[in-house]
Amino acid sequence: MAKIKKTNKRCRFNVNGESPRPAFVDYKNVELLRKMMSGHSKIQGRRRTGNSAVYQRAVAVAVKRARYMGLLPYVGE
């Protein structure tokens, strides 16, 4: 049986333990958004990314905007 390494995931948008408000994720930052998507271009969940609920919603909106603008694909390669 393989051992599962537990990691402490934190929201990558927190600065010094505080969440800047309002929650905004730039849709033009394609590198950051690709890290939060699977190989099939699906948005990964909160447990996988470690984001807080507020920022996970902001990431989803940013990914959808980037897809609409043609910066990200709708379907993986």
Backbone as JSON Lines, residues from 0, in Angstrom:
{"i":0,"aa":"M","n":[0.85,-1.18,0.0],"ca":[0.0,0.0,0.0],"c":[0.89,1.24,0.0]}
{"i":1,"aa":"A","n":[0.62,2.14,-0.89],"ca":[1.43,3.34,-1.04],"c":[1.04,4.37,0.03]}
{"i":2,"aa":"K","n":[2.03,5.03,0.55],"ca":[1.77,6.08,1.52],"c":[1.37,7.36,0.81]}
{"i":3,"aa":"I","n":[0.38,8.01,1.34],"ca":[-0.09,9.26,0.77],"c":[0.5,10.4,1.58]}
{"i":4,"aa":"K","n":[1.22,11.26,0.91],"ca":[1.84,12.39,1.58],"c":[0.82,13.52,1.68]}
{"i":5,"aa":"K","n":[0.55,13.94,2.88],"ca":[-0.42,15.01,3.1],"c":[0.31,16.34,3.08]}
{"i":6,"aa":"T","n":[-0.18,17.25,2.27],"ca":[0.42,18.57,2.2],"c":[-0.58,19.6,2.7]}
{"i":7,"aa":"N","n":[-0.07,20.63,3.3],"ca":[-0.92,21.7,3.79],"c":[-1.11,22.7,2.66]}
{"i":8,"aa":"K","n":[-2.31,22.71,2.08],"ca":[-2.57,23.61,0.96],"c":[-3.2,24.89,1.47]}
{"i":9,"aa":"R","n":[-2.7,25.97,0.95],"ca":[-3.22,27.27,1.31],"c":[-3.61,28.01,0.06]}
{"i":10,"aa":"C","n":[-4.48,28.95,0.23],"ca":[-4.92,29.76,-0.9],"c":[-3.74,30.57,-1.4]}
{"i":11,"aa":"R","n":[-3.44,30.45,-2.69],"ca":[-2.28,31.15,-3.24],"c":[-2.51,32.64,-3.39]}
{"i":12,"aa":"F","n":[-3.74,33.09,-3.17],"ca":[-4.04,34.51,-3.31],"c":[-3.97,35.25,-1.98]}
{"i":13,"aa":"N","n":[-3.8,34.53,-0.86],"ca":[-3.65,35.17,0.44],"c":[-2.29,35.84,0.53]}
{"i":14,"aa":"V","n":[-2.28,37.05,1.05],"ca":[-1.04,37.79,1.24],"c":[-0.89,38.05,2.73]}
{"i":15,"aa":"N","n":[0.15,37.49,3.31],"ca":[0.4,37.61,4.76],"c":[-0.78,37.14,5.59]}
{"i":16,"aa":"G","n":[-1.42,36.06,5.14],"ca":[-2.54,35.49,5.88],"c":[-3.86,36.2,5.69]}
{"i":17,"aa":"E","n":[-3.91,37.21,4.87],"ca":[-5.14,37.96,4.64],"c":[-5.52,37.9,3.18]}
{"i":18,"aa":"S","n":[-6.82,37.85,2.92],"ca":[-7.32,37.84,1.55],"c":[-7.61,39.27,1.1]}
{"i":19,"aa":"P","n":[-6.94,39.74,0.06],"ca":[-7.27,41.08,-0.44],"c":[-8.67,41.08,-1.03]}
{"i":20,"aa":"R","n":[-9.41,42.11,-0.74],"ca":[-10.78,42.22,-1.23],"c":[-10.92,43.45,-2.08]}
{"i":21,"aa":"P","n":[-11.7,43.48,-3.1],"ca":[-12.53,42.39,-3.59],"c":[-11.7,41.33,-4.29]}
{"i":22,"aa":"A","n":[-12.22,40.12,-4.31],"ca":[-11.51,39.0,-4.93],"c":[-11.51,39.18,-6.43]}
{"i":23,"aa":"F","n":[-10.33,39.28,-7.01],"ca":[-10.2,39.46,-8.45],"c":[-9.03,38.63,-8.95]}
{"i":24,"aa":"V","n":[-9.27,37.86,-9.98],"ca":[-8.23,37.09,-10.64],"c":[-8.2,37.56,-12.08]}
{"i":25,"aa":"D","n":[-7.03,37.97,-12.55],"ca":[-6.9,38.54,-13.88],"c":[-7.02,37.44,-14.93]}
{"i":26,"aa":"Y","n":[-7.95,37.59,-15.87],"ca":[-8.15,36.58,-16.9],"c":[-7.03,36.57,-17.92]}
{"i":27,"aa":"K","n":[-6.2,37.62,-17.95],"ca":[-5.09,37.69,-18.9],"c":[-3.85,36.96,-18.39]}
{"i":28,"aa":"N","n":[-3.85,36.55,-17.13],"ca":[-2.73,35.81,-16.55],"c":[-2.92,34.32,-16.87]}
{"i":29,"aa":"V","n":[-2.59,33.94,-18.09],"ca":[-2.87,32.6,-18.59],"c":[-2.04,31.53,-17.87]}
{"i":30,"aa":"E","n":[-0.8,31.85,-17.5],"ca":[0.04,30.87,-16.82],"c":[-0.56,30.45,-15.49]}
{"i":31,"aa":"L","n":[-1.08,31.4,-14.73],"ca":[-1.7,31.1,-13.45],"c":[-2.97,30.27,-13.64]}
{"i":32,"aa":"L","n":[-3.75,30.62,-14.64],"ca":[-5.01,29.91,-14.87],"c":[-4.77,28.49,-15.35]}
{"i":33,"aa":"R","n":[-3.71,28.27,-16.14],"ca":[-3.4,26.91,-16.6],"c":[-3.03,25.99,-15.45]}
{"i":34,"aa":"K","n":[-2.43,26.54,-14.39],"ca":[-2.07,25.74,-13.22],"c":[-3.32,25.24,-12.49]}
{"i":35,"aa":"M","n":[-4.43,25.9,-12.69],"ca":[-5.66,25.54,-12.0],"c":[-6.61,24.75,-12.88]}
{"i":36,"aa":"M","n":[-6.09,24.26,-14.0],"ca":[-6.89,23.47,-14.92],"c":[-6.24,22.11,-15.12]}
{"i":37,"aa":"S","n":[-7.05,21.1,-15.43],"ca":[-6.53,19.77,-15.69],"c":[-6.0,19.69,-17.12]}
{"i":38,"aa":"G","n":[-5.47,18.54,-17.49],"ca":[-4.96,18.34,-18.84],"c":[-6.06,18.37,-19.89]}
{"i":39,"aa":"H","n":[-7.29,18.14,-19.45],"ca":[-8.43,18.17,-20.37],"c":[-9.12,19.52,-20.35]}
{"i":40,"aa":"S","n":[-8.46,20.53,-19.81],"ca":[-8.95,21.92,-19.74],"c":[-10.18,22.08,-18.85]}
{"i":41,"aa":"K","n":[-10.29,21.23,-17.84],"ca":[-11.37,21.38,-16.87],"c":[-10.83,22.13,-15.65]}
{"i":42,"aa":"I","n":[-11.66,22.95,-15.05],"ca":[-11.26,23.7,-13.86],"c":[-11.18,22.74,-12.69]}
{"i":43,"aa":"Q","n":[-10.04,22.73,-12.01],"ca":[-9.87,21.83,-10.87],"c":[-10.6,22.37,-9.66]}
{"i":44,"aa":"G","n":[-10.96,21.49,-8.76],"ca":[-11.72,21.86,-7.58],"c":[-10.88,22.51,-6.5]}
{"i":45,"aa":"R","n":[-11.57,22.97,-5.48],"ca":[-10.91,23.66,-4.37],"c":[-9.95,22.77,-3.62]}
{"i":46,"aa":"R","n":[-10.31,21.52,-3.43],"ca":[-9.44,20.61,-2.69],"c":[-8.13,20.39,-3.43]}
{"i":47,"aa":"R","n":[-8.2,20.39,-4.72],"ca":[-7.0,20.15,-5.53],"c":[-6.11,21.39,-5.61]}
{"i":48,"aa":"T","n":[-6.73,22.56,-5.79],"ca":[-5.94,23.79,-5.95],"c":[-5.57,24.42,-4.63]}
{"i":49,"aa":"G","n":[-6.37,24.21,-3.59],"ca":[-6.1,24.79,-2.29],"c":[-6.63,26.21,-2.14]}
{"i":50,"aa":"N","n":[-7.46,26.66,-3.08],"ca":[-8.0,28.01,-3.01],"c":[-9.14,28.09,-1.99]}
{"i":51,"aa":"S","n":[-9.37,29.3,-1.51],"ca":[-10.55,29.53,-0.67],"c":[-11.77,29.59,-1.58]}
{"i":52,"aa":"A","n":[-12.95,29.53,-1.01],"ca":[-14.18,29.5,-1.8],"c":[-14.36,30.77,-2.62]}
{"i":53,"aa":"V","n":[-14.04,31.9,-2.02],"ca":[-14.19,33.19,-2.71],"c":[-13.29,33.24,-3.93]}
{"i":54,"aa":"Y","n":[-12.04,32.83,-3.76],"ca":[-11.11,32.89,-4.87],"c":[-11.33,31.78,-5.88]}
{"i":55,"aa":"Q","n":[-11.89,30.66,-5.47],"ca":[-12.21,29.61,-6.43],"c":[-13.29,30.09,-7.39]}
{"i":56,"aa":"R","n":[-14.26,30.84,-6.88],"ca":[-15.29,31.41,-7.75],"c":[-14.69,32.44,-8.69]}
{"i":57,"aa":"A","n":[-13.75,33.24,-8.19],"ca":[-13.1,34.24,-9.03],"c":[-12.24,33.58,-10.11]}
{"i":58,"aa":"V","n":[-11.6,32.46,-9.79],"ca":[-10.82,31.72,-10.77],"c":[-11.73,31.17,-11.86]}
{"i":59,"aa":"A","n":[-12.89,30.64,-11.47],"ca":[-13.83,30.09,-12.45],"c":[-14.29,31.17,-13.42]}
{"i":60,"aa":"V","n":[-14.59,32.35,-12.9],"ca":[-15.02,33.46,-13.76],"c":[-13.88,33.87,-14.69]}
{"i":61,"aa":"A","n":[-12.65,33.93,-14.17],"ca":[-11.5,34.33,-14.99],"c":[-11.23,33.31,-16.09]}
{"i":62,"aa":"V","n":[-11.36,32.02,-15.79],"ca":[-11.14,30.99,-16.8],"c":[-12.2,31.11,-17.89]}
{"i":63,"aa":"K","n":[-13.43,31.32,-17.51],"ca":[-14.51,31.44,-18.5],"c":[-14.32,32.68,-19.38]}
{"i":64,"aa":"R","n":[-13.85,33.77,-18.8],"ca":[-13.57,34.97,-19.6],"c":[-12.42,34.73,-20.55]}
{"i":65,"aa":"A","n":[-11.37,34.06,-20.07],"ca":[-10.21,33.78,-20.92],"c":[-10.59,32.85,-22.07]}
{"i":66,"aa":"R","n":[-11.48,31.9,-21.81],"ca":[-11.95,31.02,-22.88],"c":[-12.72,31.82,-23.92]}
{"i":67,"aa":"Y","n":[-13.58,32.71,-23.46],"ca":[-14.39,33.52,-24.37],"c":[-13.51,34.42,-25.23]}
{"i":68,"aa":"M","n":[-12.44,34.95,-24.65],"ca":[-11.53,35.83,-25.38],"c":[-10.56,35.07,-26.27]}
{"i":69,"aa":"G","n":[-10.52,33.74,-26.14],"ca":[-9.65,32.92,-26.97],"c":[-8.27,32.72,-26.4]}
{"i":70,"aa":"L","n":[-8.05,33.04,-25.14],"ca":[-6.74,32.87,-24.52],"c":[-6.53,31.44,-24.03]}
{"i":71,"aa":"L","n":[-7.62,30.77,-23.67],"ca":[-7.56,29.38,-23.21],"c":[-8.5,28.53,-24.06]}
{"i":72,"aa":"P","n":[-8.16,27.24,-24.23],"ca":[-9.05,26.39,-25.02],"c":[-10.24,25.9,-24.19]}
{"i":73,"aa":"Y","n":[-11.32,25.6,-24.87],"ca":[-12.48,24.99,-24.2],"c":[-12.22,23.5,-23.97]}
{"i":74,"aa":"V","n":[-11.49,22.86,-24.87],"ca":[-11.24,21.44,-24.82],"c":[-9.73,21.22,-24.83]}
{"i":75,"aa":"G","n":[-9.26,20.26,-24.03],"ca":[-7.84,19.97,-23.97],"c":[-7.32,19.36,-25.25]}
{"i":76,"aa":"E","n":[-6.01,19.31,-25.37],"ca":[-5.39,18.82,-26.61],"c":[-5.19,17.33,-26.56]}
